[in-house]
């Protein structure tokens, strides 16, 4: 994550909050779209807005943000998302 992210939670719309939670749960854009009754393209647009609003770089950063604020659904999903973030961050080096 970038240094511009603060401990205060920026305001996300309800749909952005739900998409962020589902990203934290490990769902793909297609799975999120099916669950929310929209298209993967619209999900992608909202992900772009979430990344911009939170000052992040990618969807893995969204998952890390969800974990940091304990906003994900369950411990099992948190562990899975945390592993994804660790793997993704390792690829940055």
C-alpha positions as CSV (number, residue, x, y, z in Angstrom):
1,X,0.0,0.0,0.0
2,X,1.1,3.5,-0.5
3,X,2.1,5.9,2.2
4,X,-0.9,8.1,1.6
5,X,-3.3,5.7,3.3
6,X,-4.3,6.8,6.8
7,X,-5.9,4.9,9.6
8,X,-9.1,6.8,9.1
9,X,-11.5,4.9,6.8
10,X,-12.4,7.0,3.7
11,X,-16.0,7.1,2.8
12,X,-17.0,4.5,0.2
13,X,-20.4,4.1,-1.3
14,X,-22.4,1.1,-0.1
15,X,-21.7,-0.8,-3.4
16,X,-18.0,0.0,-3.1
17,X,-18.0,-1.3,0.5
18,X,-19.7,-4.5,-0.6
19,X,-17.3,-5.0,-3.6
20,X,-14.3,-4.4,-1.3
21,X,-15.6,-7.0,1.2
22,X,-16.1,-9.5,-1.6
23,X,-12.6,-8.8,-2.9
24,X,-11.4,-9.5,0.7
25,X,-13.3,-12.7,0.5
26,X,-11.4,-13.7,-2.6
27,X,-14.1,-13.4,-5.2
28,X,-13.3,-12.5,-8.9
29,X,-14.9,-9.6,-10.7
30,X,-17.2,-12.1,-12.5
31,X,-18.2,-13.7,-9.2
32,X,-18.8,-10.3,-7.6
33,X,-20.9,-9.2,-10.6
34,X,-23.0,-12.4,-10.4
35,X,-23.6,-11.9,-6.7
36,X,-24.6,-8.2,-7.1
37,X,-26.6,-8.6,-10.3
38,X,-24.4,-6.4,-12.5
39,X,-21.6,-6.8,-15.1
40,X,-17.9,-7.5,-14.5
41,X,-17.2,-4.3,-16.3
42,X,-19.1,-2.2,-13.8
43,X,-17.4,-4.1,-11.0
44,X,-14.1,-3.2,-12.5
45,X,-15.1,0.4,-12.7
46,X,-16.0,0.4,-9.0
47,X,-12.7,-1.3,-8.2
48,X,-10.9,1.5,-9.9
49,X,-12.8,4.1,-7.9
50,X,-12.1,2.2,-4.7
51,X,-8.4,2.1,-5.5
52,X,-8.4,5.8,-6.3
53,X,-10.4,6.8,-3.2
54,X,-8.3,4.8,-0.8
55,X,-5.0,5.8,-2.5
56,X,-4.1,2.2,-3.3
57,X,-2.5,0.5,-6.3
58,X,-4.4,-2.7,-7.0
59,X,-7.1,-5.1,-5.8
60,X,-4.7,-7.0,-3.6
61,X,-4.2,-3.7,-1.7
62,X,-8.0,-3.5,-1.3
63,X,-7.9,-7.0,0.2
64,X,-5.2,-5.9,2.6
65,X,-7.2,-2.8,3.5
66,X,-10.2,-5.0,4.3
67,X,-8.1,-7.2,6.5
68,X,-6.5,-4.3,8.3
69,X,-9.9,-2.9,9.2
70,X,-11.3,-6.3,10.0
71,X,-14.2,-5.8,7.5
72,X,-14.1,-9.2,5.9
73,X,-16.7,-11.8,6.5
74,X,-14.9,-14.5,8.5
75,X,-11.6,-15.6,9.8
76,X,-11.3,-18.2,7.1
77,X,-11.6,-15.7,4.3
78,X,-9.2,-13.3,6.1
79,X,-6.5,-15.9,6.1
80,X,-7.1,-16.7,2.4
81,X,-7.0,-13.0,1.5
82,X,-3.9,-12.4,3.7
83,X,-2.1,-15.2,1.9
84,X,-3.0,-13.6,-1.5
85,X,-1.7,-10.3,-0.3
86,X,1.6,-11.8,0.9
87,X,2.1,-13.6,-2.4
88,X,1.3,-10.5,-4.4
89,X,3.6,-8.2,-2.3
90,X,6.4,-10.7,-2.7
91,X,6.2,-10.3,-6.4
92,X,6.8,-6.5,-6.0
93,X,10.4,-7.1,-5.0
